[in-house]
Amino acid sequence: MQLFKLKTRIHRFDDFAGFAAEFALNERDLVITNDFLYKPFMERLNLPCRFIMQEQYGLGEPSDEMMNRILNDVRGCDFDRVIAIGGGTVIDISKIFVLKDVANVTDAFERKIPIVKSKQLIILPTTCGTGSEVTNISIAEIKSKHTKMGLADDAIVADDAVLVAELVKGLPFKFYACSAIDALIHAVESYVSPKSNPYTQLYCKAAIEIILDVFRGIAEKGEAYRFERLDDMLMASNFAGIAFGNTGVGAVHALSYPLGGTYHVPHGEANYQFFTAVFKVYNEKDPNGRIRELNALLQQMLGTESDPYAAMEQLLDKILPRPALSSYGMTEGDTAAFADNVIATQQRLLANNYVPLSRDEIYQIYTKLYK
């Protein structure tokens, strides 16, 4: 049984200019990024690459419609490398653009076409949460299905992941917090996954310790403290990505997808909604398995001898208060519909649960968080 793999080369640079020089960016590179990153970090370098500004094709999380618009604009262009410089949206889009013969991206997500890599992929994350620079997963909202779908395949793994703390400095605090909480969730879900093993647990533990230490610093010293720890948080996100790239994530992500797909709630924020609620149910159903080790680690990091998930909620509320699901527009009728949707469409993720969750247990989590 395979325990661990890491196909991506990992690099670190102090600034973007250093990366551009060492990787010799040229006219055969397709760079997918955002204008707010291009202007301060790339424009002055006069690079000969073909640049695509993601926001010109749609706002918010990645969707099949957004990707297809970009696909139409670059069709026929001859390039060797796809370089993603951005957050989760840019990264998820870029992963699909390394595939051969994609005419409609929905066909790739539904695996109606062969998933074959034809371009080199280089990823520079500009948030500290997705870990997507080292995973084989791309997530997109499929508008016609009113949900999100994931494509998990080694063909979309990055050849190179590049960590540049300079690129994270301008991230507004809410986006920073949501992405960092997302990284924490990746590590925690990975730790209790059925595929968890001593190798992945090393990365999970390191990520959890760094992230919670940074969060405690922010709670004590204020939002600006994050700037002292950008390198650390980028590394923690990368650790968590390496872990869940090997183990997968579970019910927290599965329950978040209908909320994100229906009400366009950003990925990290949607995951945050279900984090502690799912783990409380896990703990009630089987407190003596691997979650026991996780609980001890969280208690140590959070300075408590009692329920670590209550202490986690207290800390995270100081970082970013969590609203009720109804604040996003969700209705009481959605609670049952979302539970049915998760059972019908998210079995890939539910297979990674610490313990199985029934449809009724999922429904109860939605109902509890609704108000």
C-alpha positions as a Markdown table, in Angstrom:
| # | Residue | x | y | z |
|---|---|---|---|---|
| 1 | Met | 0.0 | 0.0 | 0.0 |
| 2 | Gln | 1.4 | 3.4 | -1.0 |
| 3 | Leu | 1.8 | 5.7 | 2.0 |
| 4 | Phe | 3.3 | 8.9 | 0.6 |
| 5 | Lys | 4.2 | 10.7 | -2.6 |
| 6 | Leu | 5.4 | 14.2 | -3.5 |
| 7 | Lys | 5.9 | 14.7 | -7.3 |
| 8 | Thr | 6.3 | 18.5 | -7.1 |
| 9 | Arg | 9.6 | 20.3 | -6.7 |
| 10 | Ile | 9.3 | 23.0 | -4.0 |
| 11 | His | 11.2 | 26.4 | -4.3 |
| 12 | Arg | 11.4 | 29.5 | -2.2 |
| 13 | Phe | 12.3 | 33.1 | -3.3 |
| 14 | Asp | 12.4 | 36.4 | -1.4 |
| 15 | Asp | 10.7 | 38.2 | -4.3 |
| 16 | Phe | 9.0 | 37.5 | -7.6 |
| 17 | Ala | 11.8 | 39.0 | -9.6 |
| 18 | Gly | 14.2 | 36.4 | -8.3 |
| 19 | Phe | 11.7 | 33.7 | -9.4 |
| 20 | Ala | 11.3 | 35.2 | -12.9 |
| 21 | Ala | 15.0 | 35.3 | -13.5 |
| 22 | Glu | 15.8 | 31.8 | -12.3 |
| 23 | Phe | 12.9 | 30.2 | -14.2 |
| 24 | Ala | 13.7 | 32.3 | -17.3 |
| 25 | Leu | 10.1 | 33.4 | -18.1 |
| 26 | Asn | 9.6 | 33.8 | -21.8 |
| 27 | Glu | 7.2 | 34.2 | -24.7 |
| 28 | Arg | 6.2 | 30.5 | -24.6 |
| 29 | Asp | 4.8 | 30.9 | -21.1 |
| 30 | Leu | 1.1 | 31.4 | -20.4 |
| 31 | Val | 0.7 | 33.2 | -17.1 |
| 32 | Ile | -2.7 | 33.2 | -15.4 |
| 33 | Thr | -2.9 | 35.8 | -12.6 |
| 34 | Asn | -4.7 | 38.9 | -11.5 |
| 35 | Asp | -4.2 | 42.6 | -12.3 |
| 36 | Phe | -3.7 | 43.5 | -8.7 |
| 37 | Leu | -0.7 | 41.1 | -8.6 |
| 38 | Tyr | 0.5 | 41.9 | -12.1 |
| 39 | Lys | 0.9 | 45.7 | -11.6 |
| 40 | Pro | 3.1 | 45.7 | -8.4 |
| 41 | Phe | 5.2 | 42.5 | -9.1 |
| 42 | Met | 5.3 | 41.8 | -12.8 |
| 43 | Glu | 4.6 | 44.8 | -14.9 |
| 44 | Arg | 8.0 | 46.6 | -14.3 |
| 45 | Leu | 9.9 | 43.4 | -15.4 |
| 46 | Asn | 8.5 | 43.7 | -19.0 |
| 47 | Leu | 8.2 | 39.9 | -19.3 |
| 48 | Pro | 7.4 | 38.6 | -22.8 |
| 49 | Cys | 4.9 | 36.0 | -21.5 |
| 50 | Arg | 1.2 | 35.8 | -22.5 |
| 51 | Phe | -0.7 | 37.2 | -19.5 |
| 52 | Ile | -4.3 | 36.3 | -18.7 |
| 53 | Met | -6.0 | 38.4 | -16.0 |
| 54 | Gln | -8.5 | 36.0 | -14.4 |
| 55 | Glu | -10.9 | 38.7 | -13.2 |
| 56 | Gln | -11.6 | 39.8 | -16.7 |
| 57 | Tyr | -13.4 | 36.5 | -17.3 |
| 58 | Gly | -15.6 | 36.5 | -14.1 |
| 59 | Leu | -15.5 | 37.2 | -10.4 |
| 60 | Gly | -15.5 | 34.9 | -7.4 |
| 61 | Glu | -14.7 | 31.2 | -7.3 |
| 62 | Pro | -13.7 | 29.3 | -10.4 |
| 63 | Ser | -16.6 | 28.0 | -12.6 |
| 64 | Asp | -16.9 | 26.1 | -15.8 |
| 65 | Glu | -18.2 | 29.3 | -17.5 |
| 66 | Met | -15.2 | 31.3 | -16.4 |
| 67 | Met | -12.7 | 28.6 | -17.5 |
| 68 | Asn | -14.4 | 28.1 | -20.9 |
| 69 | Arg | -14.1 | 31.9 | -21.6 |
| 70 | Ile | -10.4 | 31.8 | -21.0 |
| 71 | Leu | -10.1 | 28.6 | -23.0 |
| 72 | Asn | -11.7 | 30.3 | -26.0 |
| 73 | Asp | -9.2 | 33.2 | -25.8 |
| 74 | Val | -6.1 | 31.0 | -25.7 |
| 75 | Arg | -7.2 | 28.4 | -28.1 |
| 76 | Gly | -4.6 | 28.0 | -30.8 |
| 77 | Cys | -1.8 | 29.7 | -28.8 |
| 78 | Asp | 1.4 | 27.7 | -28.7 |
| 79 | Phe | 2.9 | 27.6 | -25.2 |
| 80 | Asp | 5.1 | 25.2 | -23.2 |
| 81 | Arg | 4.4 | 26.1 | -19.6 |
| 82 | Val | 1.3 | 27.3 | -17.6 |
| 83 | Ile | 2.3 | 29.5 | -14.7 |
| 84 | Ala | -0.4 | 30.2 | -12.0 |
| 85 | Ile | 0.2 | 33.2 | -9.8 |
| 86 | Gly | -2.7 | 33.7 | -7.6 |
| 87 | Gly | -5.1 | 32.2 | -5.1 |
| 88 | Gly | -7.3 | 29.1 | -5.3 |
| 89 | Thr | -9.3 | 30.4 | -8.3 |
| 90 | Val | -6.3 | 31.0 | -10.5 |
| 91 | Ile | -4.6 | 27.8 | -9.4 |
| 92 | Asp | -7.7 | 25.6 | -10.1 |
| 93 | Ile | -8.2 | 27.2 | -13.5 |
| 94 | Ser | -4.5 | 26.8 | -14.4 |
| 95 | Lys | -4.5 | 23.1 | -13.6 |
| 96 | Ile | -7.1 | 22.4 | -16.3 |
| 97 | Phe | -5.1 | 24.3 | -18.9 |
| 98 | Val | -2.2 | 21.8 | -18.8 |
| 99 | Leu | -4.5 | 19.1 | -20.2 |
| 100 | Lys | -4.5 | 18.0 | -23.8 |
| 101 | Asp | -7.5 | 18.6 | -26.1 |
| 102 | Val | -9.9 | 20.3 | -23.7 |
| 103 | Ala | -12.8 | 21.9 | -25.6 |
| 104 | Asn | -15.2 | 22.3 | -22.7 |
| 105 | Val | -13.8 | 22.0 | -19.1 |
| 106 | Thr | -17.0 | 20.3 | -17.8 |
| 107 | Asp | -15.9 | 17.3 | -19.9 |
| 108 | Ala | -12.7 | 17.1 | -17.9 |
| 109 | Phe | -14.5 | 17.3 | -14.5 |
| 110 | Glu | -16.9 | 14.7 | -15.6 |
| 111 | Arg | -14.1 | 12.6 | -17.1 |
| 112 | Lys | -15.7 | 12.4 | -20.5 |
| 113 | Ile | -12.3 | 13.0 | -22.1 |
| 114 | Pro | -8.9 | 11.4 | -21.4 |
| 115 | Ile | -7.0 | 13.3 | -18.7 |
| 116 | Val | -3.6 | 13.7 | -20.3 |
| 117 | Lys | -1.0 | 16.4 | -19.3 |
| 118 | Ser | 0.6 | 18.2 | -22.2 |
| 119 | Lys | 2.1 | 21.3 | -20.5 |
| 120 | Gln | 4.5 | 22.0 | -17.6 |
| 121 | Leu | 2.7 | 23.5 | -14.6 |
| 122 | Ile | 4.3 | 26.0 | -12.2 |
| 123 | Ile | 2.3 | 27.4 | -9.3 |
| 124 | Leu | 3.0 | 30.4 | -7.1 |
| 125 | Pro | 0.3 | 30.6 | -4.4 |
| 126 | Thr | -0.7 | 34.1 | -3.2 |
| 127 | Thr | -2.8 | 33.0 | -0.3 |
| 128 | Cys | -1.8 | 30.9 | 2.7 |
| 129 | Gly | -4.4 | 28.3 | 2.6 |
| 130 | Thr | -5.2 | 26.2 | -0.4 |
| 131 | Gly | -2.2 | 24.0 | -0.5 |
| 132 | Ser | -3.2 | 23.5 | -4.1 |
| 133 | Glu | 0.3 | 24.0 | -5.3 |
| 134 | Val | 1.1 | 20.5 | -4.2 |
| 135 | Thr | -2.2 | 18.6 | -4.7 |
| 136 | Asn | -3.7 | 16.8 | -7.7 |
| 137 | Ile | -7.1 | 18.4 | -7.3 |
| 138 | Ser | -9.0 | 21.2 | -9.1 |
| 139 | Ile | -12.4 | 22.4 | -7.9 |
| 140 | Ala | -14.9 | 24.3 | -9.9 |
| 141 | Glu | -18.5 | 25.4 | -9.7 |
| 142 | Ile | -20.4 | 23.6 | -12.4 |
| 143 | Lys | -23.2 | 26.1 | -13.0 |
| 144 | Ser | -25.6 | 23.8 | -14.6 |
| 145 | Lys | -25.5 | 21.4 | -11.7 |
| 146 | His | -25.6 | 24.1 | -8.9 |
| 147 | Thr | -22.7 | 22.5 | -7.1 |
| 148 | Lys | -19.0 | 22.2 | -7.1 |
| 149 | Met | -17.1 | 19.3 | -8.6 |
| 150 | Gly | -13.5 | 18.2 | -8.2 |
| 151 | Leu | -11.1 | 16.6 | -10.6 |
| 152 | Ala | -8.5 | 14.6 | -8.8 |
| 153 | Asp | -5.8 | 13.3 | -11.1 |
| 154 | Asp | -2.0 | 13.2 | -11.1 |
| 155 | Ala | -2.0 | 14.8 | -14.5 |
| 156 | Ile | -2.8 | 18.2 | -12.9 |
| 157 | Val | -0.1 | 18.1 | -10.3 |
| 158 | Ala | 2.3 | 21.0 | -10.5 |
| 159 | Asp | 5.8 | 20.3 | -11.6 |
| 160 | Asp | 7.1 | 23.2 | -9.5 |
| 161 | Ala | 5.6 | 25.0 | -6.5 |
| 162 | Val | 7.2 | 28.3 | -5.6 |
| 163 | Leu | 6.7 | 30.1 | -2.3 |
| 164 | Val | 7.2 | 33.8 | -2.3 |
| 165 | Ala | 6.0 | 35.6 | 0.8 |
| 166 | Glu | 6.2 | 39.0 | -1.0 |
| 167 | Leu | 3.1 | 37.9 | -3.0 |
| 168 | Val | 1.0 | 37.5 | 0.2 |
| 169 | Lys | 1.6 | 40.9 | 1.8 |
| 170 | Gly | -1.3 | 42.6 | 0.1 |
| 171 | Leu | -3.9 | 40.0 | 1.0 |
| 172 | Pro | -6.8 | 41.6 | 3.0 |
| 173 | Phe | -7.2 | 40.2 | 6.5 |
| 174 | Lys | -10.5 | 38.4 | 5.9 |
| 175 | Phe | -9.0 | 36.6 | 2.9 |
| 176 | Tyr | -5.9 | 35.8 | 4.8 |
| 177 | Ala | -7.9 | 34.5 | 7.8 |
| 178 | Cys | -10.2 | 32.3 | 5.6 |
| 179 | Ser | -7.3 | 30.8 | 3.7 |
| 180 | Ala | -5.3 | 30.1 | 6.8 |
| 181 | Ile | -8.4 | 28.5 | 8.5 |
| 182 | Asp | -8.8 | 26.4 | 5.3 |
| 183 | Ala | -5.1 | 25.2 | 5.7 |
| 184 | Leu | -5.8 | 24.3 | 9.3 |
| 185 | Ile | -8.9 | 22.3 | 8.2 |
| 186 | His | -6.8 | 20.5 | 5.5 |
| 187 | Ala | -4.3 | 19.4 | 8.2 |
| 188 | Val | -6.9 | 18.4 | 10.7 |
| 189 | Glu | -9.1 | 16.4 | 8.2 |
| 190 | Ser | -6.0 | 14.8 | 6.8 |
| 191 | Tyr | -4.8 | 13.7 | 10.3 |
| 192 | Val | -7.9 | 11.6 | 10.9 |
| 193 | Ser | -8.4 | 10.4 | 7.4 |
| 194 | Pro | -8.5 | 6.6 | 6.9 |
| 195 | Lys | -5.4 | 7.1 | 4.6 |
| 196 | Ser | -3.5 | 8.9 | 7.3 |
| 197 | Asn | -0.2 | 7.5 | 8.2 |
| 198 | Pro | 3.0 | 8.4 | 10.1 |
| 199 | Tyr | 4.4 | 10.3 | 7.1 |
| 200 | Thr | 1.4 | 12.5 | 6.5 |
| 201 | Gln | 0.9 | 13.0 | 10.2 |
| 202 | Leu | 4.3 | 14.6 | 10.4 |
| 203 | Tyr | 3.2 | 17.3 | 8.0 |
| 204 | Cys | -0.3 | 17.6 | 9.6 |
| 205 | Lys | 1.2 | 18.1 | 13.1 |
| 206 | Ala | 3.7 | 20.7 | 11.8 |
| 207 | Ala | 1.0 | 22.6 | 10.0 |
| 208 | Ile | -1.4 | 22.6 | 13.0 |
| 209 | Glu | 1.3 | 23.8 | 15.4 |
| 210 | Ile | 2.4 | 26.7 | 13.1 |
| 211 | Ile | -1.1 | 27.9 | 12.2 |
| 212 | Leu | -2.4 | 27.8 | 15.8 |
| 213 | Asp | 0.7 | 29.5 | 17.1 |
| 214 | Val | 0.2 | 32.3 | 14.5 |
| 215 | Phe | -3.5 | 32.6 | 15.3 |
| 216 | Arg | -2.7 | 32.9 | 19.0 |
| 217 | Gly | -0.3 | 35.7 | 18.1 |
| 218 | Ile | -2.9 | 37.5 | 16.1 |
| 219 | Ala | -5.5 | 37.1 | 18.9 |
| 220 | Glu | -3.0 | 38.6 | 21.4 |
| 221 | Lys | -1.2 | 41.2 | 19.2 |
| 222 | Gly | -3.7 | 42.1 | 16.5 |
| 223 | Glu | -4.1 | 41.6 | 12.7 |
| 224 | Ala | -0.7 | 43.1 | 11.8 |
| 225 | Tyr | 1.1 | 40.3 | 13.5 |
| 226 | Arg | 0.5 | 38.2 | 10.5 |
| 227 | Phe | 3.1 | 40.1 | 8.5 |
| 228 | Glu | 5.8 | 38.8 | 10.9 |
| 229 | Arg | 4.8 | 35.2 | 10.1 |
| 230 | Leu | 4.0 | 35.2 | 6.3 |
| 231 | Asp | 6.8 | 32.8 | 5.5 |
| 232 | Asp | 5.7 | 30.5 | 8.3 |
| 233 | Met | 2.1 | 30.5 | 7.2 |
| 234 | Leu | 3.0 | 29.8 | 3.6 |
| 235 | Met | 5.1 | 26.9 | 4.7 |
| 236 | Ala | 2.3 | 25.6 | 7.0 |
| 237 | Ser | -0.2 | 25.8 | 4.1 |
| 238 | Asn | 2.2 | 23.9 | 2.0 |
| 239 | Phe | 2.7 | 21.2 | 4.7 |
| 240 | Ala | -1.1 | 20.8 | 4.9 |
| 241 | Gly | -1.3 | 20.5 | 1.2 |
| 242 | Ile | 1.3 | 17.8 | 1.1 |
| 243 | Ala | -0.6 | 15.9 | 3.7 |
| 244 | Phe | -4.1 | 16.1 | 2.3 |
| 245 | Gly | -2.7 | 15.5 | -1.2 |
| 246 | Asn | -1.8 | 12.0 | 0.0 |
| 247 | Thr | -4.9 | 11.4 | 2.3 |
| 248 | Gly | -7.7 | 13.5 | 0.9 |
| 249 | Val | -10.2 | 15.5 | 3.0 |
| 250 | Gly | -13.6 | 14.6 | 4.2 |
| 251 | Ala | -17.0 | 15.8 | 5.4 |
| 252 | Val | -16.0 | 19.4 | 6.2 |
| 253 | His | -15.3 | 19.9 | 2.6 |
| 254 | Ala | -18.2 | 17.8 | 1.4 |
| 255 | Leu | -20.8 | 19.8 | 3.4 |
| 256 | Ser | -19.3 | 23.1 | 2.3 |
| 257 | Tyr | -19.7 | 22.5 | -1.5 |
| 258 | Pro | -23.5 | 23.0 | -1.7 |
| 259 | Leu | -23.2 | 26.2 | 0.3 |
| 260 | Gly | -20.4 | 27.5 | -1.9 |
| 261 | Gly | -22.1 | 26.4 | -5.2 |
| 262 | Thr | -25.6 | 27.7 | -4.3 |
| 263 | Tyr | -24.7 | 31.0 | -2.5 |
| 264 | His | -21.2 | 31.6 | -3.9 |
| 265 | Val | -19.5 | 31.5 | -0.5 |
| 266 | Pro | -15.7 | 31.4 | -0.9 |
| 267 | His | -14.2 | 28.0 | -0.4 |
| 268 | Gly | -12.2 | 28.7 | 2.8 |
| 269 | Glu | -15.1 | 30.6 | 4.4 |
| 270 | Ala | -17.6 | 27.8 | 3.6 |
| 271 | Asn | -15.3 | 25.2 | 5.1 |
| 272 | Tyr | -14.9 | 27.2 | 8.2 |
| 273 | Gln | -18.7 | 27.0 | 8.7 |
| 274 | Phe | -18.6 | 23.2 | 9.2 |
| 275 | Phe | -15.2 | 22.6 | 10.7 |
| 276 | Thr | -15.9 | 22.2 | 14.4 |
| 277 | Ala | -19.4 | 20.9 | 14.0 |
| 278 | Val | -18.3 | 17.9 | 12.0 |
| 279 | Phe | -15.4 | 17.1 | 14.4 |
| 280 | Lys | -17.7 | 17.3 | 17.4 |
| 281 | Val | -19.9 | 14.6 | 15.7 |
| 282 | Tyr | -16.8 | 12.6 | 14.9 |
| 283 | Asn | -15.7 | 12.8 | 18.5 |
| 284 | Glu | -19.1 | 11.8 | 19.9 |
| 285 | Lys | -19.2 | 8.7 | 17.6 |
| 286 | Asp | -15.7 | 7.4 | 18.2 |
| 287 | Pro | -13.5 | 9.3 | 20.7 |
| 288 | Asn | -10.9 | 6.5 | 21.0 |
| 289 | Gly | -9.5 | 6.2 | 17.5 |
| 290 | Arg | -7.0 | 8.5 | 15.8 |
| 291 | Ile | -9.0 | 11.5 | 16.8 |
| 292 | Arg | -7.8 | 10.9 | 20.4 |
| 293 | Glu | -4.3 | 11.8 | 19.3 |
| 294 | Leu | -5.6 | 14.9 | 17.4 |
| 295 | Asn | -7.5 | 16.0 | 20.5 |
| 296 | Ala | -4.4 | 15.8 | 22.7 |
| 297 | Leu | -2.4 | 17.9 | 20.2 |
| 298 | Leu | -5.2 | 20.5 | 20.0 |
| 299 | Gln | -5.6 | 20.6 | 23.7 |
| 300 | Gln | -1.8 | 21.2 | 24.1 |
| 301 | Met | -1.8 | 24.0 | 21.4 |
| 302 | Leu | -5.0 | 25.6 | 22.7 |
| 303 | Gly | -4.1 | 25.4 | 26.4 |
| 304 | Thr | -7.1 | 23.5 | 27.6 |
| 305 | Glu | -7.8 | 20.2 | 29.3 |
| 306 | Ser | -11.4 | 20.1 | 28.2 |
| 307 | Asp | -13.2 | 20.1 | 24.8 |
| 308 | Pro | -10.6 | 21.2 | 22.2 |
| 309 | Tyr | -13.3 | 22.1 | 19.7 |
| 310 | Ala | -15.0 | 24.6 | 22.0 |
| 311 | Ala | -11.6 | 26.1 | 22.6 |
| 312 | Met | -10.9 | 26.1 | 18.9 |
| 313 | Glu | -14.2 | 28.0 | 18.3 |
| 314 | Gln | -13.2 | 30.6 | 20.9 |
| 315 | Leu | -9.9 | 31.2 | 19.2 |
| 316 | Leu | -11.2 | 31.3 | 15.7 |
| 317 | Asp | -14.0 | 33.7 | 16.7 |
| 318 | Lys | -11.2 | 36.2 | 17.7 |
| 319 | Ile | -9.6 | 35.8 | 14.3 |
| 320 | Leu | -12.9 | 35.9 | 12.2 |
| 321 | Pro | -16.4 | 35.6 | 13.7 |
| 322 | Arg | -18.5 | 32.9 | 12.0 |
| 323 | Pro | -22.0 | 33.9 | 10.9 |
| 324 | Ala | -25.0 | 31.7 | 10.8 |
| 325 | Leu | -25.7 | 29.9 | 7.5 |
| 326 | Ser | -28.9 | 31.9 | 7.1 |
| 327 | Ser | -26.8 | 35.0 | 6.7 |
| 328 | Tyr | -25.7 | 33.8 | 3.3 |
| 329 | Gly | -29.3 | 33.5 | 2.1 |
| 330 | Met | -29.7 | 29.8 | 2.9 |
| 331 | Thr | -33.2 | 28.8 | 3.8 |
| 332 | Glu | -34.6 | 26.1 | 6.1 |
| 333 | Gly | -35.6 | 24.1 | 3.1 |
| 334 | Asp | -32.0 | 24.0 | 2.0 |
| 335 | Thr | -31.0 | 22.0 | 5.0 |
| 336 | Ala | -32.6 | 18.8 | 3.7 |
| 337 | Ala | -31.8 | 19.6 | 0.0 |
| 338 | Phe | -28.1 | 20.1 | 0.9 |
| 339 | Ala | -27.9 | 16.9 | 2.9 |
| 340 | Asp | -29.3 | 15.0 | -0.1 |
| 341 | Asn | -26.9 | 16.8 | -2.5 |
| 342 | Val | -23.9 | 15.8 | -0.3 |
| 343 | Ile | -25.0 | 12.1 | -0.3 |
| 344 | Ala | -25.6 | 12.2 | -4.0 |
| 345 | Thr | -22.5 | 14.1 | -5.3 |
| 346 | Gln | -19.7 | 14.0 | -2.6 |
| 347 | Gln | -19.0 | 10.3 | -2.1 |
| 348 | Arg | -15.4 | 10.9 | -3.1 |
| 349 | Leu | -14.9 | 13.1 | -0.1 |
| 350 | Leu | -17.2 | 11.2 | 2.3 |
| 351 | Ala | -15.0 | 8.1 | 1.8 |
| 352 | Asn | -12.3 | 10.0 | 3.6 |
| 353 | Asn | -14.4 | 10.7 | 6.8 |
| 354 | Tyr | -12.9 | 9.7 | 10.1 |
| 355 | Val | -16.2 | 7.8 | 10.7 |
| 356 | Pro | -19.2 | 7.4 | 8.4 |
| 357 | Leu | -21.8 | 10.1 | 8.6 |
| 358 | Ser | -25.4 | 9.3 | 7.8 |
| 359 | Arg | -27.7 | 11.5 | 5.7 |
| 360 | Asp | -29.6 | 12.4 | 9.0 |
| 361 | Glu | -26.4 | 13.3 | 10.8 |
| 362 | Ile | -25.4 | 15.6 | 7.9 |
| 363 | Tyr | -28.9 | 17.1 | 7.9 |
| 364 | Gln | -28.6 | 17.8 | 11.7 |
| 365 | Ile | -25.3 | 19.6 | 11.2 |
| 366 | Tyr | -26.9 | 21.9 | 8.6 |
| 367 | Thr | -29.9 | 22.4 | 10.8 |
| 368 | Lys | -27.8 | 23.3 | 13.9 |
| 369 | Leu | -25.7 | 25.8 | 12.0 |
| 370 | Tyr | -28.6 | 27.4 | 10.1 |
| 371 | Lys | -29.5 | 29.9 | 12.8 |
